Amino acid sequence: MSREPIFNVPAAVVVVLALLVVVHVALAQVTDVDDEHLIWVLAFVPARYVGFADQIPGGPLASWTSFVTHQLVHGDITHLAINCAWLLVFGSPVARRIGGGRFFIFALVCGIAGALFFMLVRWGEAVPMVGASGAISGLMGAGFRLLLPAIDNGEFHEMRESPRSVRLATLAECFRSRRLMLAVVAFVIVNFVIAFAAPVVTDAAGIAWEAHLGGFAAGLLLLGAFDLPHPVDATS
């Protein structure tokens, strides 16, 4: 009888976890002055897009690169640990479902969507935003499209063991689902609560709830575009 490995984490998720840790450790080695400068270079800053790019570290180039680089930086070890934990939970089934290459692109797209929504809400503000939370929220949104059918069909265990066999819920089903709508409302409320509580429990200035919501929406809406063809049911 085959046995499940104790640590059954997809390679793509392990790579992302390692990259986040390496970046955090590397930034911790620089001086406080250099660290502050690097944070601004790597962070996503809405003010870059209203004519102030030349006045912000990183210059015009960072207006493009920061869509990606901000996802690799975290405010402190608590911020990093929380994101890594959620990445393990929601990233693993999505990575198994769509494959490693698509997983990397999908996560990046969700993170970029989070940054765009952050920019929309905080238009023109000189506020640096860092963290992979937008991407991870996107993985959470994607996970809900697998979770609904899995629960309805009594196949919750398949989310971990064989997510490729779980039917992907359509967007129409998602928007008709009272459970999903309640989960979305809860997600929004929790984000607002965490945003106000974060300065108390971490050294970070705050939580970018805007990026969370933007990433979540992207993950929920776009998973179908990244999904692999579903196996044909031989009994149908």
C-alpha positions in Angstrom: 0.0 0.0 0.0 1.4 3.4 -1.0 1.9 6.0 1.7 1.6 9.7 1.5 4.9 11.5 2.2 4.9 13.5 5.4 5.9 16.7 3.6 3.9 16.6 0.4 4.5 20.2 -0.8 4.7 20.9 -4.5 8.1 21.9 -5.7 6.8 25.2 -7.1 5.6 26.2 -3.6 8.9 25.2 -2.1 10.7 27.4 -4.6 8.6 30.4 -3.8 8.9 29.8 0.0 12.7 29.6 -0.4 12.8 32.7 -2.5 10.9 34.8 0.1 13.1 33.6 2.9 16.3 34.2 1.0 15.2 37.8 0.1 14.2 38.5 3.7 17.5 37.2 5.1 19.5 39.1 2.5 17.8 42.4 3.3 18.4 41.8 7.0 22.2 41.9 6.3 22.2 45.5 5.1 22.4 48.6 7.3 19.3 50.4 8.4 20.0 53.2 5.9 20.6 50.9 3.0 17.6 48.8 4.0 15.2 51.8 3.9 16.6 52.8 0.5 16.1 49.2 -0.8 12.6 49.0 0.5 11.6 52.1 -1.5 13.4 50.7 -4.6 11.6 47.4 -4.4 8.2 48.5 -2.9 5.1 49.4 -4.9 4.5 53.1 -4.5 1.4 54.7 -6.0 3.1 58.1 -6.2 5.4 56.8 -8.9 2.5 56.9 -11.4 1.5 60.5 -10.9 4.8 62.1 -11.9 7.0 61.5 -8.9 8.9 58.5 -10.2 12.1 60.5 -10.5 11.9 61.6 -6.9 11.5 58.1 -5.4 14.4 55.6 -5.0 14.5 53.3 -8.0 13.4 56.0 -10.5 11.2 55.3 -13.5 12.5 51.8 -13.9 11.0 50.8 -10.6 7.6 51.9 -11.9 7.7 48.6 -13.9 9.9 46.3 -11.8 8.1 47.1 -8.5 4.9 45.2 -9.8 7.0 42.1 -9.2 9.7 43.1 -6.6 7.2 44.3 -4.0 5.9 40.7 -3.7 9.3 39.4 -2.6 9.8 41.8 0.4 8.2 41.6 3.8 8.1 44.1 6.7 9.3 41.8 9.4 9.6 38.1 10.3 5.9 37.9 11.5 4.7 39.3 8.2 6.9 36.7 6.3 5.8 33.8 8.5 2.1 34.5 8.1 2.4 34.8 4.4 4.5 31.6 4.2 1.9 29.7 6.2 -1.0 30.8 4.0 1.1 30.1 0.9 1.5 26.5 2.1 -2.3 26.1 2.7 -3.7 27.7 -0.5 -0.7 27.5 -2.8 -0.3 23.7 -2.6 -3.6 22.6 -4.0 -3.5 25.3 -6.7 0.0 24.4 -7.7 -1.0 20.7 -8.0 -4.0 21.7 -10.0 -2.4 23.9 -12.7 1.2 22.8 -12.6 4.4 24.7 -11.5 4.9 26.9 -14.5 1.3 28.2 -14.6 1.4 28.5 -10.8 4.3 31.0 -10.9 2.6 33.1 -13.6 -0.8 32.9 -11.9 0.6 34.0 -8.5 2.4 36.9 -10.2 -0.7 38.0 -12.0 -2.7 38.0 -8.7 0.0 40.0 -7.0 0.0 42.5 -9.8 -3.8 42.8 -9.6 -3.4 43.5 -5.9 -0.9 46.2 -6.6 -3.2 47.8 -9.2 -6.2 47.9 -6.8 -3.9 49.3 -4.1 -2.9 52.0 -6.6 -6.5 52.7 -7.4 -7.5 53.1 -3.8 -4.4 55.0 -2.7 -4.0 57.0 -5.9 -0.9 59.2 -5.8 0.1 58.5 -2.2 3.7 58.1 -1.3 3.1 54.9 0.6 5.4 51.9 0.0 3.6 48.6 -0.2 5.4 45.3 0.2 4.6 41.6 0.6 3.2 38.6 -1.2 -0.2 39.0 0.4 -1.9 40.0 -2.9 -0.6 36.9 -4.7 -1.5 34.7 -1.7 -5.0 36.2 -1.5 -5.3 35.3 -5.2 -4.5 31.7 -4.4 -7.1 31.8 -1.7 -9.7 33.0 -4.2 -8.7 30.3 -6.6 -8.9 27.7 -3.9 -12.6 28.6 -3.3 -13.4 27.6 -6.8 -12.1 24.1 -6.0 -13.4 24.0 -2.5 -17.1 24.5 -3.3 -17.5 21.4 -5.6 -15.2 19.4 -3.3 -17.5 20.1 -0.3 -20.7 19.6 -2.3 -19.5 16.2 -3.6 -18.0 15.0 -0.3 -14.5 15.1 -1.8 -12.8 17.5 0.6 -9.9 15.1 1.0 -9.3 15.3 -2.8 -8.3 19.0 -2.3 -5.1 17.7 -0.8 -4.6 14.3 -2.4 -5.8 14.9 -6.0 -7.0 18.5 -6.8 -6.8 17.7 -10.5 -9.8 15.4 -10.0 -11.9 18.1 -8.4 -14.4 19.9 -10.7 -13.7 23.6 -11.0 -16.7 25.7 -10.0 -18.0 28.1 -12.7 -18.1 31.8 -12.0 -21.9 31.6 -12.2 -21.9 28.9 -9.4 -19.6 31.0 -7.3 -21.8 34.1 -7.5 -24.9 32.1 -6.7 -23.3 30.3 -3.8 -24.4 31.8 -0.5 -21.5 30.1 1.3 -19.0 31.7 -1.0 -20.6 35.1 -0.7 -20.5 34.8 3.1 -16.9 33.7 2.9 -16.1 36.8 0.7 -17.8 39.1 3.2 -15.9 37.5 6.1 -12.7 37.8 4.1 -13.3 41.6 3.7 -14.2 42.1 7.3 -11.2 40.1 8.6 -8.9 42.2 6.3 -10.2 45.4 7.7 -9.8 44.1 11.3 -6.2 42.9 10.6 -5.3 46.2 8.9 -6.1 48.1 12.1 -4.6 45.4 14.4 -1.4 44.8 12.5 0.7 47.7 13.9 0.0 46.2 17.4 1.3 42.7 16.6 4.0 43.4 14.0 6.7 46.0 13.2 5.1 46.7 9.9 3.4 50.0 9.3 0.1 48.4 8.3 -1.6 45.8 6.2 -2.4 46.6 2.6 -6.0 45.3 2.6 -6.5 46.8 -0.8 -3.9 44.4 -2.3 -5.6 41.5 -0.5 -9.0 42.3 -2.1 -7.5 42.9 -5.5 -5.5 39.7 -5.5 -8.5 37.7 -4.2 -10.8 39.0 -6.9 -8.1 38.2 -9.6 -7.6 34.6 -8.3 -11.3 33.9 -8.2 -12.0 35.3 -11.7 -8.9 34.1 -13.5 -8.2 30.6 -12.3 -10.2 29.2 -15.2 -7.9 30.8 -17.7 -4.9 29.1 -16.2 -6.5 25.7 -15.5 -5.4 22.6 -17.3 -8.1 20.7 -19.2 -10.2 18.7 -16.8 -9.9 14.9 -17.1 -12.7 13.4 -19.1 -15.2 11.4 -16.9 -15.4 7.9 -18.5 -18.8 7.4 -17.0 -20.4 10.5 -18.5 
